[in-house]
Amino acid sequence: GGGINAEYGTEEEEEGRISLKTLIVSLVRIPGKIALLMTMQLITSSIMFCYFLYFTTFVAKVVYNANPGDKHFTDGVRWGCLGMTLMSLTCITFSFLLPSFIKRTSIKAIYFISHVAASVGFALMPWFANKTTVILFSIFPGVLNSVYLVLPFILLAQIHQIPAVKAERGFGTDVALLISSTFASQVLLNMFLGTVIEATGINVVMYTASAVACLGAFVSLNLPIIQQSSLHRTASLVSIVGSLKSGHRGTLLMSSTTFNEEWDDVEDMISEPVRSEPARSPTKVRFSTR
């Protein structure tokens, strides 16, 4: 019985591979632009987590004046689910329109307006708690959910077009950092929010979401400004991601609509090699048996 040995690539290709040390360094030394983007993702995911986890309970307790075990509590939860359905539809619709909004305004403006609107909506929910308003106020989290699922990755793709960032960091590593920020927000809220609710009531969830959204609006003012012409093309590629995440269920909708550029041009922009280096031929694998 003989074994199989394989030689992979050239010395240049071996040097281009990311080592464990390089990966750890990239996780520790995070550029300011990416760290700010992670902060925004942490803030926005905290807002959405408050909504996803406690909105139906809020409707049942505040609108229906019911407690768990009461006859009308289930009715309140069902009505809250209707509000979350409207949130999902809003997220889908706004995501389809998002590239057009980016073309006419800017990512920074969309971040700021969506967080201000969400802050106002969450603050007003306890004050105007009836069956109609809680449904209508769910439009604001729908817009924010679209922003939370789409814009960070568009911005990150554009930041990676900067030569200094592109040469030193892997795009997949920074995507993982953004997603980790989402889970970090869930850990932070789970540490104290349940205790606070028991002590003060369910309304504190809406006020917390409102305050965090207000903070997000101010932080968004410091987001990097990306060149608009390049941004439209990336927005066309990443245009729609995600709608409703409720409990352990979710729907994912992706679209590859384009506006001023064809799909092939967008794909080439993202996958093209650094211009200063010649394109390498595919790695050759040679097998030998012994």
DRENGU-628057 format. One line per field, with one value per residue (C-alpha): z, y, x; residue number from 1; residue in one letter. Coordinates in nm, 3 decimals. Last residue first. Layout:
<panus>
z = Z|...
y = Y|...
x = X|...
fiza = NUM|...
sevo = A|...
</panus>
This chain:
<panus>
z = -0.331|-0.514|-0.640|-0.673|-0.813|-0.734|-0.934|-0.782|-1.031|-1.214|-1.033|-1.137|-1.142|-0.831|-0.823|-0.931|-0.620|-0.743|-0.872|-0.671|-0.545|-0.854|-1.087|-0.919|-0.954|-1.321|-1.384|-1.219|-1.456|-1.331|-1.294|-1.099|-1.005|-0.821|-0.659|-0.407|-0.092|0.138|0.461|0.689|1.053|1.326|1.653|1.847|1.594|1.325|1.044|0.729|0.595|0.339|0.046|-0.152|-0.109|-0.477|-0.563|-0.250|-0.373|-0.697|-0.528|-0.290|-0.565|-0.704|-0.355|-0.209|0.149|0.447|0.766|1.057|1.319|1.293|1.353|1.718|1.780|1.628|1.810|2.146|2.063|1.969|2.305|2.487|2.291|2.341|2.715|2.725|2.544|2.779|3.085|2.999|3.112|3.480|3.733|3.950|3.742|3.424|3.578|3.669|3.317|3.163|3.362|3.221|2.930|2.782|2.783|2.639|2.361|2.271|2.250|2.010|1.763|1.805|1.706|1.367|1.305|1.412|1.182|0.890|0.986|0.966|0.635|0.479|0.570|0.694|0.613|0.242|0.210|0.507|0.372|0.017|0.112|-0.076|0.251|0.390|0.104|0.188|0.553|0.462|0.261|0.544|0.805|0.582|0.534|0.847|1.090|0.833|0.745|1.114|1.166|0.900|1.055|1.407|1.285|1.121|1.450|1.568|1.347|1.521|1.870|1.766|1.659|1.952|2.216|2.410|2.337|2.627|2.646|2.269|2.251|2.361|2.123|1.826|1.908|1.941|1.628|1.426|1.557|1.478|1.123|1.058|1.172|0.991|0.670|0.688|0.741|0.453|0.220|0.036|-0.315|-0.412|-0.063|-0.081|-0.414|-0.270|0.028|-0.168|-0.169|0.194|0.285|0.149|0.323|0.656|0.638|0.573|0.875|1.102|0.984|1.086|1.421|1.477|1.399|1.650|1.910|1.842|1.901|2.227|2.342|2.261|2.459|2.760|2.734|2.941|3.209|3.261|3.200|3.295|3.114|3.076|2.703|2.584|2.862|2.955|2.626|2.409|2.622|2.621|2.239|2.223|2.471|2.284|1.933|2.038|2.300|2.062|1.790|2.012|2.124|1.761|1.676|1.954|1.894|1.517|1.570|1.795|1.534|1.273|1.504|1.550|1.171|1.116|1.403|1.274|1.487|1.638|1.852|1.595|1.319|1.549|1.622|1.249|1.170|1.446|1.318|0.974|0.669|0.339|0.105|0.194|0.071|-0.252|-0.316|-0.241|-0.509|-0.502|-0.320|-0.326|-0.265|-0.115|-0.151|0.043|-0.101|0.000
y = 0.546|0.751|1.103|1.379|1.725|2.007|2.327|2.645|2.859|3.124|3.440|3.782|4.036|4.252|4.630|4.607|4.423|4.137|4.183|3.999|4.292|4.510|4.213|4.113|4.464|4.475|4.136|4.246|4.542|4.894|5.199|5.033|4.673|4.426|4.129|4.038|3.834|3.738|3.557|3.459|3.386|3.150|3.079|3.357|3.617|3.721|3.889|4.035|3.959|4.086|4.308|4.523|4.342|4.360|4.684|4.846|4.754|4.941|5.241|5.273|5.306|5.619|5.756|5.758|5.644|5.878|5.707|5.684|5.959|6.080|5.721|5.750|6.022|5.822|5.508|5.685|5.779|5.416|5.306|5.545|5.430|5.061|5.121|5.312|5.028|4.767|4.978|4.945|4.580|4.666|4.823|4.549|4.243|4.429|4.536|4.177|4.058|4.340|4.274|3.999|3.913|4.257|4.220|3.867|3.968|4.266|4.043|3.814|4.098|4.220|3.872|3.922|4.232|4.052|3.758|4.001|4.144|3.804|3.724|4.043|3.950|4.224|4.367|4.449|4.537|4.774|4.975|4.963|5.100|4.878|4.692|4.998|4.963|4.604|4.702|4.980|4.742|4.488|4.740|4.861|4.536|4.359|4.653|4.895|4.647|4.594|4.970|5.006|4.726|4.865|5.186|5.014|4.843|5.178|5.116|4.789|4.931|5.230|5.034|4.797|5.061|5.180|5.547|5.639|5.303|5.308|5.672|5.613|5.317|5.522|5.827|5.618|5.419|5.740|5.878|5.549|5.533|5.899|5.864|5.539|5.662|5.990|5.808|5.572|5.866|6.050|5.990|5.685|5.538|5.574|5.389|5.110|5.085|5.046|4.666|4.669|4.907|4.666|4.359|4.538|4.684|4.338|4.203|4.486|4.429|4.065|4.178|4.379|4.073|3.879|4.140|4.071|3.701|3.775|3.991|3.721|3.473|3.706|3.747|3.443|3.499|3.249|3.502|3.845|4.057|4.430|4.379|4.679|4.681|4.315|4.138|4.408|4.419|4.040|4.045|4.313|4.151|3.931|4.069|4.433|4.429|4.230|4.490|4.768|4.568|4.476|4.846|4.930|4.638|4.696|5.062|4.966|4.716|4.993|5.214|4.935|4.892|5.260|5.268|4.977|4.658|4.535|4.242|4.033|4.116|4.015|3.681|3.611|3.702|3.472|3.186|3.225|3.364|3.222|3.458|3.321|2.972|3.125|3.295|2.970|2.792|2.584|2.263|1.952|1.633|1.299|0.981|0.672|0.330|0.000
x = 0.515|0.264|0.309|0.054|0.120|-0.120|-0.103|-0.233|-0.418|-0.215|-0.139|-0.262|0.017|0.051|0.019|-0.342|-0.457|-0.675|-1.035|-1.304|-1.509|-1.491|-1.530|-1.858|-1.996|-1.899|-2.057|-2.382|-2.416|-2.366|-2.590|-2.871|-2.825|-3.048|-2.878|-3.145|-3.131|-3.415|-3.360|-3.643|-3.612|-3.718|-3.538|-3.703|-3.815|-3.575|-3.770|-3.621|-3.281|-3.040|-3.118|-2.871|-2.539|-2.453|-2.631|-2.490|-2.141|-2.200|-2.356|-2.061|-1.803|-1.964|-2.041|-1.692|-1.735|-1.772|-1.656|-1.904|-1.871|-2.232|-2.343|-2.233|-2.492|-2.777|-2.663|-2.692|-3.051|-3.116|-2.974|-3.207|-3.513|-3.431|-3.396|-3.724|-3.898|-3.753|-3.837|-4.205|-4.196|-4.193|-3.955|-3.800|-3.880|-3.782|-3.448|-3.365|-3.438|-3.232|-2.914|-2.691|-2.917|-2.857|-2.479|-2.486|-2.724|-2.506|-2.198|-2.384|-2.432|-2.074|-1.959|-2.130|-1.919|-1.601|-1.680|-1.721|-1.381|-1.216|-1.386|-1.248|-0.892|-0.665|-0.321|-0.315|-0.683|-0.667|-0.374|-0.515|-0.861|-1.108|-1.162|-1.341|-1.589|-1.672|-1.711|-1.952|-2.170|-2.148|-2.258|-2.545|-2.736|-2.860|-2.872|-3.015|-3.289|-3.364|-3.381|-3.649|-3.851|-3.792|-3.960|-4.258|-4.344|-4.484|-4.787|-4.875|-4.824|-5.035|-5.341|-5.382|-5.323|-5.023|-4.975|-4.746|-4.567|-4.497|-4.384|-4.024|-3.986|-4.103|-3.890|-3.571|-3.656|-3.698|-3.368|-3.193|-3.331|-3.245|-2.883|-2.804|-2.969|-2.776|-2.444|-2.517|-2.567|-2.846|-2.983|-2.777|-2.804|-3.181|-3.187|-2.972|-3.213|-3.537|-3.534|-3.421|-3.703|-3.962|-3.815|-3.773|-4.123|-4.265|-4.078|-4.193|-4.550|-4.510|-4.369|-4.686|-4.896|-4.686|-4.779|-5.146|-5.083|-4.901|-5.191|-5.442|-5.230|-5.241|-5.618|-5.715|-5.456|-5.175|-4.899|-5.031|-5.288|-5.350|-5.420|-5.214|-4.955|-4.910|-4.985|-4.826|-4.510|-4.484|-4.503|-4.231|-3.992|-3.743|-3.749|-3.774|-3.501|-3.279|-3.339|-3.208|-2.906|-2.834|-2.820|-2.575|-2.339|-2.347|-2.264|-1.972|-1.849|-1.856|-1.654|-1.398|-1.383|-1.306|-1.056|-0.851|-0.859|-0.534|-0.645|-0.834|-0.585|-0.298|-0.465|-0.508|-0.148|-0.024|-0.240|-0.083|-0.255|-0.131|0.047|0.393|0.290|0.161|0.491|0.680|0.479|0.163|0.077|0.290|0.097|0.191|-0.019|0.063|0.137|0.000
fiza = 290|289|288|287|286|285|284|283|282|281|280|279|278|277|276|275|274|273|272|271|270|269|268|267|266|265|264|263|262|261|260|259|258|257|256|255|254|253|252|251|250|249|248|247|246|245|244|243|242|241|240|239|238|237|236|235|234|233|232|231|230|229|228|227|226|225|224|223|222|221|220|219|218|217|216|215|214|213|212|211|210|209|208|207|206|205|204|203|202|201|200|199|198|197|196|195|194|193|192|191|190|189|188|187|186|185|184|183|182|181|180|179|178|177|176|175|174|173|172|171|170|169|168|167|166|165|164|163|162|161|160|159|158|157|156|155|154|153|152|151|150|149|148|147|146|145|144|143|142|141|140|139|138|137|136|135|134|133|132|131|130|129|128|127|126|125|124|123|122|121|120|119|118|117|116|115|114|113|112|111|110|109|108|107|106|105|104|103|102|101|100|99|98|97|96|95|94|93|92|91|90|89|88|87|86|85|84|83|82|81|80|79|78|77|76|75|74|73|72|71|70|69|68|67|66|65|64|63|62|61|60|59|58|57|56|55|54|53|52|51|50|49|48|47|46|45|44|43|42|41|40|39|38|37|36|35|34|33|32|31|30|29|28|27|26|25|24|23|22|21|20|19|18|17|16|15|14|13|12|11|10|9|8|7|6|5|4|3|2|1
sevo = R|T|S|F|R|V|K|T|P|S|R|A|P|E|S|R|V|P|E|S|I|M|D|E|V|D|D|W|E|E|N|F|T|T|S|S|M|L|L|T|G|R|H|G|S|K|L|S|G|V|I|S|V|L|S|A|T|R|H|L|S|S|Q|Q|I|I|P|L|N|L|S|V|F|A|G|L|C|A|V|A|S|A|T|Y|M|V|V|N|I|G|T|A|E|I|V|T|G|L|F|M|N|L|L|V|Q|S|A|F|T|S|S|I|L|L|A|V|D|T|G|F|G|R|E|A|K|V|A|P|I|Q|H|I|Q|A|L|L|I|F|P|L|V|L|Y|V|S|N|L|V|G|P|F|I|S|F|L|I|V|T|T|K|N|A|F|W|P|M|L|A|F|G|V|S|A|A|V|H|S|I|F|Y|I|A|K|I|S|T|R|K|I|F|S|P|L|L|F|S|F|T|I|C|T|L|S|M|L|T|M|G|L|C|G|W|R|V|G|D|T|F|H|K|D|G|P|N|A|N|Y|V|V|K|A|V|F|T|T|F|Y|L|F|Y|C|F|M|I|S|S|T|I|L|Q|M|T|M|L|L|A|I|K|G|P|I|R|V|L|S|V|I|L|T|K|L|S|I|R|G|E|E|E|E|E|T|G|Y|E|A|N|I|G|G|G
</panus>
